[in-house]
Amino acid sequence: MFDPTLTVGGGIQGSYVHTEPSGTGAKDTDTFALNHLRLYFSGDITKDISAMINTDYSSGPNTMNVLDAVGMYHPSSMFNIWFGRFLPPSDRANMYGPFYSNQFAVFNDGVQDGYPFVFQGRDNGIMYWGDFKAASAKIKVSAGAFDGASSTGNSSVLWAGRVQVDLWDPEGGYYLNGTYYGDKNLLAFGVATQSQAFKTATTADFLLEKKIMNGGAFTIESEYSRYNRLGGYNGAYSKSEGGYGLVSVLFPKQIGIGKVDVIGKFASAEFNGSASKLLSPNYHQKTTDVELGYIIKQFDARVFAFGTNFTFNGVQKNFWQAGLGLQLQLSKQILGASH
């Protein structure tokens, strides 16, 4: 007889950010923000059927919203069906989100995670995904159909697919990480695309992570994106493309209760295809981010100091930001035995 399980948890991200724009008369700002407050609920109903419900706080309207609400059928690692609201097949950055990224100041570069969504990268639909082995490679594939009206306003079905190849250690499950803090040696390549009514969004991503010096990690992450009338960061521009590269070193020596993580990232994005080139000319964005992380318990307890510089060749004014970020998470299985 199967014993159902229930796991509950929660996570918070908070930050202090100083923003200083360029130009005469521009005023700097200082903000303290509750970036995210999430509640997690998941469990196994039968051996092959599970459910996941997660919520996330929105600071603007001061409301709690549905993040994930998924029914899962998983008779094997090669055959999984998800139905409900969840992250559709997309780039690695969307698959790890703010809580499992390597850096703290994410999703501001005009490149990563520009796919359309209902809320926090999620959409409503149905999807198949599976993990396979082929010779020395591990292959993860996913494909699904999603409600276009709720994410783009177009009632046509939004189709999404992703293929990922891991040449070293495998990455189990559907959602991903931006780093594994030295728990894995990774060499992963992924491509993803979404399509709706002949409009497309396509990305290619790469992650290399190597264990170093008995407890440390060296990581390289990169991505190329092209949003062709679907998604993107600026609604006034139908097309955008760009790329970024991120390098980080987690030092193995523990200092106090944590380890030091040094992160650098550079991104470049081009925006074009506006309805009026006179009022909204094409422009280029460059983003440089440098961060110092203090990793206490991987994704469950970490603190960051970050500095990010944004430069534009027109349309928008240059500015830079510096700040501190805190992330805490916890979870506990309160019903049933582990399976």
C-alpha positions in Angstrom: 0.0 0.0 0.0 1.4 3.4 -1.0 1.9 6.0 1.7 1.2 9.5 0.3 3.7 12.3 1.1 3.4 16.0 1.7 6.4 18.5 1.8 5.9 22.1 2.7 8.4 25.0 2.5 9.0 28.6 2.0 11.5 31.1 0.6 12.2 34.8 0.8 14.4 37.2 -1.1 15.0 40.7 0.1 17.3 43.4 -1.2 18.6 46.9 -0.7 19.4 48.7 -4.0 21.0 52.1 -4.7 20.3 53.4 -8.2 22.1 56.3 -9.8 21.1 57.5 -13.3 23.3 59.6 -15.5 22.4 63.0 -16.8 21.8 66.5 -15.5 19.0 66.7 -12.9 18.7 62.9 -12.5 18.1 61.8 -8.9 19.5 58.7 -7.3 17.2 56.4 -5.3 17.5 54.0 -2.4 15.0 51.1 -2.1 14.5 48.3 0.3 12.4 45.5 -1.3 10.8 42.2 -0.6 11.6 40.7 -4.0 10.0 37.4 -3.4 8.0 35.5 -0.8 7.2 32.0 -1.8 5.3 29.1 -0.2 5.9 25.6 -1.5 3.6 22.5 -1.3 4.2 19.2 -3.0 3.6 15.5 -2.6 2.9 12.1 -4.0 -0.7 11.0 -4.2 0.2 7.6 -5.7 3.4 6.1 -6.8 3.0 7.6 -10.2 0.9 10.7 -9.5 2.1 13.9 -7.8 1.0 17.5 -7.3 2.9 20.7 -6.8 1.5 24.1 -5.6 3.7 27.1 -5.2 2.8 30.7 -4.6 4.8 34.0 -5.0 4.3 37.4 -3.5 4.0 40.5 -5.8 5.2 43.7 -4.1 3.4 46.1 -6.5 -0.2 45.1 -5.7 0.8 43.5 -2.4 -0.8 40.2 -3.3 0.1 36.5 -3.2 -0.3 34.8 -6.6 -0.3 31.3 -8.0 3.2 30.4 -9.2 2.9 26.7 -9.9 -0.2 24.5 -9.8 0.7 21.2 -11.5 -0.6 17.7 -11.7 2.1 15.2 -12.6 2.0 11.7 -14.0 5.5 10.1 -13.9 5.6 6.3 -14.4 9.3 6.6 -15.4 12.1 9.1 -15.9 11.5 8.8 -19.6 7.8 9.6 -19.5 6.4 12.5 -17.5 3.2 14.4 -18.2 2.5 17.7 -16.5 -0.8 19.6 -16.6 -1.6 23.0 -15.1 0.6 26.1 -14.5 4.3 25.7 -14.6 7.5 26.8 -16.5 7.1 25.8 -20.2 10.1 24.6 -22.1 12.4 27.6 -22.5 16.0 28.7 -21.6 18.0 27.5 -18.6 17.6 30.9 -17.0 13.8 30.5 -16.9 14.1 27.0 -15.7 16.1 28.1 -12.6 14.4 31.4 -11.8 15.6 33.8 -9.1 16.0 31.3 -6.3 18.3 28.8 -8.2 20.4 31.2 -10.3 24.1 31.7 -9.8 23.8 35.5 -9.5 21.4 37.6 -7.5 20.7 40.5 -9.9 19.1 38.4 -12.7 16.7 39.0 -15.6 17.7 42.6 -16.3 20.0 42.2 -19.3 17.6 42.1 -22.2 18.7 38.5 -23.0 17.8 35.8 -20.6 14.2 34.6 -19.9 12.5 36.9 -22.4 9.8 34.3 -23.2 6.1 35.3 -22.8 4.4 34.3 -19.6 1.3 34.6 -17.3 3.3 35.1 -14.1 6.9 34.7 -13.2 7.8 32.8 -16.3 4.8 30.4 -16.0 2.1 29.6 -18.4 -1.0 27.3 -18.4 -0.9 24.1 -20.5 0.2 20.5 -20.9 3.6 19.1 -21.4 5.6 15.9 -21.9 9.2 15.6 -20.7 11.7 12.8 -20.3 15.3 11.9 -19.5 17.2 9.5 -21.7 20.7 8.1 -22.0 22.5 7.8 -25.4 26.0 6.4 -25.3 27.9 8.8 -22.9 25.4 11.6 -23.2 22.3 12.3 -21.1 19.4 13.8 -23.1 16.5 15.8 -21.6 13.6 16.6 -24.0 10.4 18.5 -23.3 7.5 19.7 -25.5 4.1 21.2 -24.7 1.1 23.2 -25.7 0.1 26.3 -23.7 -2.7 28.9 -23.5 -1.6 31.8 -25.7 -4.4 34.2 -24.7 -3.3 34.5 -21.1 0.3 35.1 -21.9 0.3 37.1 -25.2 -3.4 38.1 -25.8 -3.5 35.9 -28.9 -5.9 32.9 -28.6 -3.7 30.7 -30.8 -2.0 27.8 -29.0 1.6 28.6 -28.0 3.9 25.6 -28.7 7.1 25.1 -26.8 10.0 22.7 -26.9 13.5 22.2 -25.5 16.3 19.7 -26.0 19.3 19.5 -23.6 22.4 17.3 -23.7 24.5 16.7 -20.6 27.9 15.2 -21.4 29.3 14.8 -17.9 27.0 14.4 -14.8 23.2 14.3 -15.4 20.7 16.8 -14.1 17.7 15.0 -12.8 14.2 16.4 -12.9 12.6 19.1 -15.1 13.6 22.4 -13.4 17.3 23.3 -13.5 20.0 25.2 -11.6 22.4 28.0 -12.6 25.1 26.3 -10.4 25.4 23.2 -8.3 28.0 24.7 -6.0 30.5 21.9 -6.7 28.1 19.0 -6.3 28.4 18.1 -10.0 30.7 18.3 -13.0 28.6 19.7 -15.8 28.9 20.2 -19.5 25.4 21.0 -20.7 24.0 22.4 -24.0 20.4 23.4 -24.5 18.2 24.8 -27.2 14.6 25.9 -26.8 12.0 27.5 -29.0 8.4 28.8 -28.6 6.1 29.5 -31.5 2.7 31.1 -31.9 1.0 32.2 -35.1 4.4 32.3 -37.0 6.0 34.3 -34.3 9.0 32.7 -32.5 11.3 33.0 -29.5 14.5 30.9 -29.6 17.5 30.5 -27.3 20.6 28.4 -27.0 22.3 28.0 -23.6 25.5 26.5 -22.2 26.7 25.6 -18.7 30.1 24.3 -17.7 30.8 23.6 -14.0 33.9 21.9 -12.7 34.7 20.9 -9.2 37.9 22.5 -8.0 40.2 22.2 -4.9 38.0 19.8 -2.9 34.8 21.9 -2.2 35.0 24.7 -4.8 33.6 25.2 -8.2 34.4 27.0 -11.5 31.4 27.9 -13.6 30.8 29.3 -17.1 27.3 30.0 -18.2 26.2 31.6 -21.5 23.2 32.2 -23.7 22.1 33.5 -27.1 18.5 34.7 -27.6 16.4 35.9 -30.5 12.9 37.1 -29.8 11.1 37.5 -33.1 7.7 39.1 -32.4 7.2 36.8 -29.4 8.4 37.8 -26.0 11.3 40.1 -25.4 12.0 42.7 -22.8 10.6 45.9 -24.4 7.0 45.8 -25.7 7.7 48.7 -28.0 10.1 46.6 -30.0 8.9 43.4 -31.8 12.4 42.0 -32.2 15.5 41.7 -30.1 18.5 39.5 -29.9 21.7 39.2 -27.8 23.9 37.1 -25.6 25.7 37.0 -22.3 28.5 35.2 -20.6 28.9 34.6 -16.9 32.0 33.3 -15.0 32.1 32.4 -11.3 34.5 30.9 -8.8 33.3 29.3 -5.6 36.3 29.2 -3.2 36.5 25.9 -1.3 37.8 27.3 2.0 35.0 28.0 4.5 35.2 31.4 6.1 33.1 31.6 9.2 29.8 29.8 8.3 30.0 30.1 4.5 32.1 30.1 1.3 32.9 33.1 -0.9 31.6 33.1 -4.5 32.9 35.7 -7.0 30.7 36.3 -10.1 31.1 38.4 -13.2 28.7 38.7 -16.1 28.5 40.7 -19.4 25.5 40.9 -21.7 24.7 42.7 -24.9 21.3 43.0 -26.5 19.9 44.8 -29.6 16.3 46.0 -29.8 14.6 46.7 -33.2 11.4 46.4 -35.1 9.5 49.3 -33.4 6.3 50.6 -35.0 7.9 54.0 -35.4 11.7 54.3 -35.9 11.3 58.1 -35.5 9.7 57.9 -32.1 11.4 54.6 -31.0 14.7 54.1 -32.9 16.7 50.9 -32.6 19.0 50.8 -29.6 21.7 48.7 -28.0 22.0 47.7 -24.3 25.1 46.5 -22.5 25.0 45.2 -19.0 27.9 44.4 -16.7 27.4 42.8 -13.4 29.9 42.0 -10.6 28.9 40.1 -7.5 30.3 38.8 -4.3 28.3 35.9 -2.8 28.6 34.4 0.7 27.2 30.9 0.4 26.1 29.5 3.7 23.8 26.6 2.7 23.7 26.7 -1.1 20.3 27.9 -2.2 18.8 27.8 1.3 21.0 30.5 2.8 23.1 33.0 0.8 24.0 36.7 0.8 25.2 38.8 -2.1 26.8 42.2 -2.7 26.3 43.3 -6.3 27.0 46.1 -8.7 25.4 46.4 -12.1 26.1 49.0 -14.9 23.6 49.6 -17.7 24.6 51.5 -20.8 22.5 52.4 -23.9 23.4 54.0 -27.2 20.0 55.8 -27.2 16.3 55.7 -26.1 17.2 55.1 -22.5 19.6 56.8 -20.1 22.6 55.0 -18.6 22.5 54.1 -14.9 24.2 51.9 -12.4 23.0 50.0 -9.3 24.7 48.6 -6.2 23.1 46.7 -3.5 22.8 43.8 -1.1 20.6 40.7 -1.4 19.5 38.0 1.0 18.0 34.6 0.2 16.6 32.0 2.7 14.6 28.8 2.0 13.4 25.9 4.1 11.4 22.8 3.5 10.2 19.8 5.5 8.4 16.6 4.7 5.5 16.4 7.1 3.5 13.4 5.8 4.6 10.0 4.7 7.9 8.3 4.1 10.5 9.3 1.6 10.3 7.4 -1.8 
